[in-house]
Amino acid sequence: MNKKKIKINDKEVEIKPVELGILLDALDIVERLPETIKKLDLEDEQNTVKVAVKLISESREDMFQLISMLSGLGEDEIAKLTIREVIQLAKALLEVNEVTEIKKDWGGITEMFQKEKVE
């Protein structure tokens, strides 16, 4: 199992791959985000930063819960992270879950199905 240690809130934290059951639960949270996005004015490009801030503030609890589920850290710990630590955490989660390799594998699976349709 691929694991990675990173420093969060001045302590070393081990980040592990996300189990499928937890990932599926996390997707429930991700599905709620479009409802928040629908409430925001995305047409005005000059408001991009305000819209991003509004999205984060309106989905704060969902974001904390999502990051907590994926990382194993408590929501109270997540709330205390710096932006830099959140980025490091996101990077570690992507690495230990081998997202780059999954994208390649998924592309291969998609290609196999497309070949079957053509034949």
Secondary structure, 3 states (H helix, E strand, C coil): CCCEEEEECCEEEEECCCCHHHHHHHHHHHHHHHHHHHCCCCCCHHHHHHHHHHHHHHCHHHHHHHHHHHHCCCHHHHHCCCHHHHHHHHHHHHHHCCHHHHHHHHHHHHHHHHHHHHC
